[in-house]
Amino acid sequence: MNNSVATSIPSGQHFVFLVEDDDDLRSDLEHALQASGYTTFAFADPEGFLSEFEPLVPAVLVTDMRMPKKSGVQLQADLLEKGHQLPIIFISGASSDEQIIKAFKNGAFDFLLKPFGRDALLSAVARAMEQSKTVMDETGRQTRLAAALKTLTPRERQVFSLMAKGYDNKQLVNELGLALPTVKQYKSEVMEKLCLSSLTELIALSASIDGK
């Protein structure tokens, strides 16, 4: 298989990166994943994976825990250091409690103990893929939000902040020193630019910004 990872993301594709040093098992897992519709990139060792990895989404990493040169936990640490947080499913025939605990503390999605069935693998990958899609959707939402906030004028941003504090029309008029029709126009512009339909959404949006 050609392990070159494409950077383009065709619509509807779901990606699985597979790192397993056992040739037979790697081949079996790769075939099972491909048969289930996943675009799969298989590697015999972490070094090969890291040298060709590109952050595609939605994606899941399935990796052996114990490998000759670098463990799955070390691979996980390398990815985290580079800022990659794709869901990781660890597989192993024998791992220490310390390794397992460390993997989960670092955000491992699941752990499958060998021998495991095809259904167990596919179930774990499907659940991990949903998590990846959720993160992808939230990242996209945050990106769109940041772009939308930049379109607000200074006055509109002021109106946004006051609305988030619960100011009604009368309070806005008094605070801003503007006529009521002008205040209403500003409010309408803010809601339209941010694609909001209610004050509740605006307040929640402001809280998410403040919470960063």
Secondary structure, 3 states (H helix, E strand, C coil): CCCCCCCCCCCCCCEEEEECCCHHHHHHHHHHHHHCCCEEEEECCHHHHHHHCCCCCCEEEEEECCCCCCCHHHHHHHHHHCCCCCCEEEEECCCCHHHHHHHHHCCCCEEEECCCCHHHHHHHHHHHHHHHHHHHHHHHHHHHHHHHHHCCCHHHHHHHHHHHCCCCHHHHHHHHCCCHHHHHHHHHHHHHHCCCCCHHHHHHHHHHHHCC
